[in-house]
Amino acid sequence: MNDSLAVLWVTKDKEAALNMVFMYTKNSKLRKWWGKVTLIIWGPSGPLLVSDAELQKELKALKEAGVELQACKACSDRYGISDQLTALGVDVKYMGQPLTELLKSGAAVLSV
């Protein structure tokens, strides 16, 4: 069994981010529900993150918990926020192939 979880965060809904994305992702790592936990920032979630101090604080807590932070470069370039995401400690890269590999590997992928 693949013990990896990737949470694909694609919405600009702050309430969903705080009360599902960040909460479940952080607890998944801290409580060892999953061995490897990755948050993937994709699309409209990126601009929300770079403009919101509360979400940035939560992102820092995810990183401190050991959650891997990634973002889609194509998306963040479209929004002009790649450098801002990098400054927040996010690995900004083209995500089409990595996401495909995750899906094919049997990793759990949760999209919100």
N, C-alpha and C positions, 0 to 999 in steps of 0.2 A: 504494500500500500504506500502511495506517495503521501508524505507527511508535510506537504507544502500548501500554504494558503496564500492566494493573491486576491486582494480586495481592489477591484477596479472601480475607482471613484470618478464618476462621469457627470454628476449633477451639480448644479449651483445652489442647491438647497442646503442652507446652513444648518437647519434643524436636523436633517438627515445625516449631515456630516458629524455633528456633535453627538447625536443620540444613537447612531448606528455605526457609521464608518470608523470613527476614532475610538469609540467605546469598545466595539467588538474586536477591532484590530489590536488595540493595546492589550486587552484582556486575553486575547488568543495567545499572545507572546508571553505575558507575565504568568499566566496560569498554565502554560505549556500545553494548551489544547492542540497546538500545531508546532512542529519543529521549526519550520521556516515560515516567516510571515512577511509579506511584501505588500506595501500600499502603492498602487499605481495611480498617479494623478493624470487624468486624461480629459481633454476638452474643457468645458466650462468650469470645472472644479478648480482649475489652475488660477484664473483671475480672481475667483472668490478667495482662495487661499492667500494670494499675495496682497490682497486689500484688507484682510481681516486679522487684527492682532490676536484675538482670542483663538482663532484657528491655528495661527502660527505657534502659539503657546502649546496647544494640544499636539501639534506636529513635533515640536521639540520633545515632548514627553514620549511620543511614539519612538522617536530616534533613540532616546535614552533607554527605552525598554528593549531595544534591539530589533525593532521593525525596520526592514529595508525600505527605503523611500525612493521611488522612481517616478519619472514623468515622461510623457510623450513629447519628444522634441518637435515634431512636426506641428503638433497642437500649440505648444508653448511659443514656438516661433511665430505662428499666426497671430497669437495674442500679444506678442512682443514682451514676453515675461520669462524667457529662458534664463537670463542672468539672475533675475530675482529668485527664481526657484532654486538655482544653483547656490545662491547665497544663503538660502534656508536649509541647505544640506541635502537637497534632493539630487539624485543622479538623473540628469536630463539626457535622454537618448531616444533614438528612433525605436519605437516599441512594437511595431507590427510583427516582426519576426520573433522577438522575445515572448510576446503574448501568445503567438501561435505555438511556440515550443512549450510554453506552460500548459496550454490546452491539450496538446498531443501527449504530454508526459503523464497526464492523469492528475495533475495538481488540482486542488479545489480552487475555482475562480468564482468569486462572489462579486456581482456587479451592482453598484448602487448609484 
